[in-house]
């Protein structure tokens, strides 16, 4: 017996990630990768820790000079992360 119902692999994978609760984890990793690409190696060595919760990207910075530099550019950084991901995931950037 042959099946006539075809399902896209992308749809099956998206449903699997949603059912298993992995969607948020994948989304966090995408945001972190985009952050690293945008910030670059020179500034990323000053980032102690980062977390992503409910549309807010929290970054803990060890240097006050780097924190001020990123604070001035935070709106542009958020828009570049969302553009790189192709969807509006990050709403705000919080620097501590």
N, C-alpha and C positions, 0 to 999 in steps of 0.2 A: 504494500500500500504506500502510496506516495503522498507527501504533504504538498498542498498548494499554497500554503500560507508562508510568505517570506517576511522575515523580520531583519531590519538593519542591525548590524553588529554594534554600531554606536548606540542604538536605542537599548539593546540588551545590556551593554556595559553600563550605561547611565542608570538603568533600573537596578542593576546589581549593586552599584555603588550607593545608591539611595537606600536600598533595603538593608544593606550591611552597615550603614552608618559611616561610610568611608568618604563621603562627599566633602565634608568639612575638612578632613585631613588632607585630601588632595588639593582642595582650594587653598589651604594654608601654605602648602609646599609651592604651589604656583605663585602665590604672592611673595613668598620669601625669595624664590628664584628671580622674579621680576625686580625685586628690591636690589638684589645683589648685582644684577646686570646694569641697572640704572645708576646706582651709587658708585660702583667701581671698586677696585682693590684698595686704592689709597684711603678712601673714607670708611670702607667696610671694616678695616682693622680696628677702628675706634668704637664699633658697635659691640656692646657686651652681650646683649640679649635682645630678642625681638619676639613679639607675640601678636597674634591676630585674633580678635574677638569681636563678633557682631559688627563687622565693617570698619573697625578701628585697628590700625596698625600701630602698636606700641613699640618704640625703639629706645633702648637704654644706651646712652652714649657716654663714654668715659672722658671725653674732652669737651670742655665748655665752648671752645672755639668752633669745633666741628658741630656741636649741637646748635649754636647760633647760626652757622652757615646753613645747616639743613632746615632750621626753623624759617629762615627767610625764603627758602625755596620749597617749602612743604606743599603748597598748592600745586605747583608745577610737577613735583615728584608724584603726587597722588594721580594727577591726570596722565602722566607718562606710564605709571604702573597699570592703570585701567586701559590705556591705549594698547600697551604691550599684551595684556591679557585678552583684549577684545570685548570686555564686559566691565560694567561698573561694580566692582567688588569692594574696593577700598573707598570708604567715605571720608575718613580723616586720618591724619598722621599725628601721633602724639609722641613727642620727644621728651625723654626724662634723663 
